[in-house]
Amino acid sequence: MAVEIRFTAASIARVRFALSPLGETVLALRILLGTGGHAVHQPWVRRARPLPADDPELPLLRALIAGPMPSFLFPVPQERLPSMAAELDVLRATEETFFRQEYGAVLGVPVEDTPDPATVLPRLAEALHRCHELLIAPHWGRMRAVLEADVGRRALTLVDGGVQALFDELHRDIAWDDGQLVVHGRRTPHAVCTVDTGGHGLVLLPSVFNWPNVGVDKSPIAAASIRYPAVGVGLLWEQPAPVQSGLAPVLGHTRTALLAALAEPLSTAALADRLGVTPSAVSQHLGALRGADLVSTRRKGRTALHLRTERATHLFDTPSP
């Protein structure tokens, strides 16, 4: 099904980015329960902690995410990087009519027969919190680094080329067409669903566990949202390669690891998360490496992305003796 997202002048000015720990938890759970997913996530599946088979909410969660999923499990973040607790608070506060409509549509239950949201939503929130602690929290540092690096990359595209350039590179199924955004479906390409932003804007959410697909909230109650596959997910679950033995004694282990990570553009914060050091330490190392022409930094406003230079890449490509 194709989705047409219609904009007004006010809503186009409210396009923003956000990350969603809750959304990633739901999508990760969906993969672990055997619905959807891609081979790129199999290393994570093999390492993921097993879900407690006796969790009382697991049957309901499985039913809700086995097919088309209810929008109330994916509340649109109000800030760029909300905490899991904040998103669960929004989930618990889902408006009753909206909950009943979504629950009934997903499970094929008449609205009048849907359960009391005041009972179900707190139970779902607690279950998703447990799933987050098992499945996402141990990996959130690396995941957040990938997601924030993606946002930084898209922000530069927006600055350099405007809204059309931003949408043109998000995903091959997304196209900007004369004031509206079209997300092309593959299963039923001739069916069309229209989403009106209504002046509330659009939130773009890079995703690890929705990779390589695009997800659109077809029944938003405020801002529209799109989950798109973040750049770099293909490398996320790979075990770190051993640092080249010839470089580490010369540059130091931290600077060598930093250069290894900078095969893709990363921010200072993302590097700090990935290497497990402080941002100030990363900045000091980057200064030294820039002085040696091993790292380049591109700045746009408050955003700075770092990338190793051709000279540094040559060092990594040269076999150790």
N, C-alpha and C positions, 0 to 999 in steps of 0.2 A: 504494500500500500504506500502510495506517495503521500507525503504530508506537506501542505503549503502553509507556511507561517507568514502571516501578513503583518506588516509594520505600519505604524504612523510615524510622523516626524518626531513625536515625543518618545516612542518606544525604541527607535533606532539609536537615540542618544543614550539609551539605558542598556546597551549591550555590555555585559560584564562577564568576568570569569570567576569560578569558585571551585573548590574541591569538596568532596563529600565522603567522609569516612563511613557514614551510614549507607550511602549508595553502593560503595565498594564492598561493604559487608554483605549486603543482600545479593549482589552479583556474584561474589565469591562463594556464598552458600549455594547459590543456584548451580554453579559449576561442580561443587563438591558433591551435591546430591544427584549429579548425572544429567542435568538439563542444560544444554548449551555448552559453551566453552570452546576452546581452540587448543590445538596441540601445543601452542606456545606456553600454555599454563600447566602442562603436565608435570614439569619439575616441581612446581608449587604444590600440586595435588599430591604428589608422592611424599612431600615433606610436611604437609599440613597435619596438624594434630587431629585425631579422630573426634568426631562429634559424639557426645554421650547418647547412646542409643535410647536411654530412658528419659531423655528430656521431654517433658510433657507437652511442650509447644511445637516440637519438631513436626508432627503430622500436619498441623495447621500451616506452618511455614512452608512445608513441602507443597501443600495444595495451592497456596497463594502464589508460589513462584514457578510452578510447573509449566505454565503457559504464559499468556499475556498477564503482566503483573499489575497490581493495583497502584495507582499513583500515590496513595497515602504512604507507601513504603519508601517513596523518593521525594520527600519535601524539598523544595528549592531552598538552598542555603541563603541566609540573609547577609552573610559576610563571606569574604574570600576563603577563609580557612576556619570553618566552625569546628568546635570539638564534637566528639561523638555524643557526649552528654547533652549538648545544646540541641543537636539534631533529634535525639530521642525525646527531648522535651517537646519539640514541635510535633513529632509523631503522636505522642500521648494527647496532644491538644487538637488533633484532627477534628474538624467540624462534623457533627453527627450525620447530617444528610449526605455529605460528601463520602464519608466512610461507608454508609449503607449502600449508596449507589455503586461505588467501586467494588466493595466486597461482593455484592449480589451479582454484578456483571462478570466478575472473574470466576466465581464458584457456581454460577447458575442458580442462585437462590433468589426468590422474590424478595423485594426490598423489605416488605413487612415481616419476613421471616429471618432477617439477618440478626445476629446477636447484638447485645448491648455494647456499644463501643467503649463505654466506661469500664466494662469488664475485660474486653478483649485487648484493647490497645495497651494498657499497662503490662499485660502478660507478654504481648509481642515485643514491647520495648525491652523488657528484662531478658527475653530469649535472645534478641538481637545483640544486646550488650554482652551476653555470654559468648555468642558466636564471634563478636568482634575481638574479644580478649583472646580467643583461641586461634582465629584465622588471620586477623589483620594486624593487631597490635605488635606481634613479633616482627613484622615486616614493614611497619608503617614508615619508619625512617627512610628506607630505600624507596618505597613507593612514593612518598611525598616528594622526595628529591626528583624523581622522574616527572611527576605531575607538575611541580613548580617550574622545572626546566622547560616543560612544554608550554606553560602559560607565558614564561618569559620570551620564548621564541615567537609565540603568536602575537604578543604585545608589540614586538619589533615589526612584525609584518603589518599590523594595524597602523603603526606610526608611519611606516614607509609607503604603504600602498592603499590605506583606507579600508573601509568595511568590505568592499567587494574583494579585495586581495585576501583579506582575512578569511572570508567564507570560501573563496576559491581553493584555498589550500587545506581546509580542514579535513575533507574526505572526498573521495571520488563520487560519492552518492549525494553530495550537497552542492547546490548551485544557487547563486544569487540571480534572480530574474526580475528586473524592472520593479524593484521595490518590495519583492517578496522572496522568501527563502524556500527553496524546494528541496525536500529530502526524499530522494527516490527510493521506493521499495523494490524488492526483488521477487518476493513470493507472489504478490498480487499487484503487478506494476500498473495495471489500468485503474485500480481503485484509488480514490483521492479523499483525503481527510484534510479539513481546513482548521487551522489554529489561529485565532486572532489574539495578538499580544495585548490589545486593548489599552495601550499606553503604559503597560507595566514593564515592558522590555523583555530581554532574552538573556538567560544565563547559560553560558557555555561551560560544560564540565568535562575536563579531560578525564579519561577513565583507564584503569589498568584492566579490570575484569570484564569490561564490555568489549574489549579488543577482540576482533578487528571490526566490530559493528558500530553502527550509529543508533542511538536510542532517542526517541522524541516523546515527551509527555504530551499525549493527545487530549488530555482533559485538565489543563492547568487551571488553578483557581486564582492565580495572580500572574507572576512572570512565567513566560514560556521557558522551556529548557531543552537543551540538546546534550546528550552524552556522546562524546566522540573518542576514538582511540588515541591515546597519548603516544607521541613519538618516544621510542626507546624501550617500549615494553618487551620487545624481542630479546633484549639483553638483560632484563631485570632479574630473571631467575637463574642466569648462568652463574656458576661458581667463579669467583674472581680468579683470573689467571695469575700464575706466579709472577711476581715482579722480576723484571730482567736482572739477573745476578750481576751483570757488568755495570749497570747504571746505579744500583742502590748504594754501593760503597762510595761512589763519586758524588751523587746528588743527595743521598740520604733516602731512607725508606719512604718518608712522608711525601717528599717532593716527587719521587719516582711514581708513587701511587697516585698522586695528584695528576701528573702528566698522563698516566694510563687512563684515568677517568675522563680526561679532557679530549678523548676521541670524539665526543659530542659536546655541544655548547652547554655549560652549566653555570649557575649563579654561585656566588660565594657561599650562601646558605646551603645550597644543594651539595656543594663539595664538602662542607663541614659535616653534614649529615652522613654522607657516604663514607667519609674517612674516619668519622668518629672523633674529630678535633674541633676546637672552637673556631668561630668565624674570624676572630682576630688573628689566630695562628695561620689560617688559610690565606688571609690577606697578606701577611708577611711573606709567606712562601711564594705567593703569586707575584709580589713585587720583585723578588729575587729572580724568578723565572722570566718575568718580562724583561728584566735588565739583561738577561742572557739570550733574548730573542727566542725563547722557547714557548712563550704563552702570549697570546694577543687578547685584548679586552675591548669589547664594543659597548659603548654606553649610549643609552637613550633615556634622558631624564634620570629617574632613580634606578633604572634597571641596568645592570651590568652583567653581560655573559662572557665567559672565558672559554677559550679554545686553544688547543696546542697548535703551534705553528708547523710549517712544513719541515723546518729543521728538527723539531722535536719528534715529529712522526718518523723522520728518517732514522733517528736514533732507535726507535722501537722496531723499525723494520729491518735493522741491521742485526744479523744473527750474532749471539754472544759467542766468544771464542771458547 
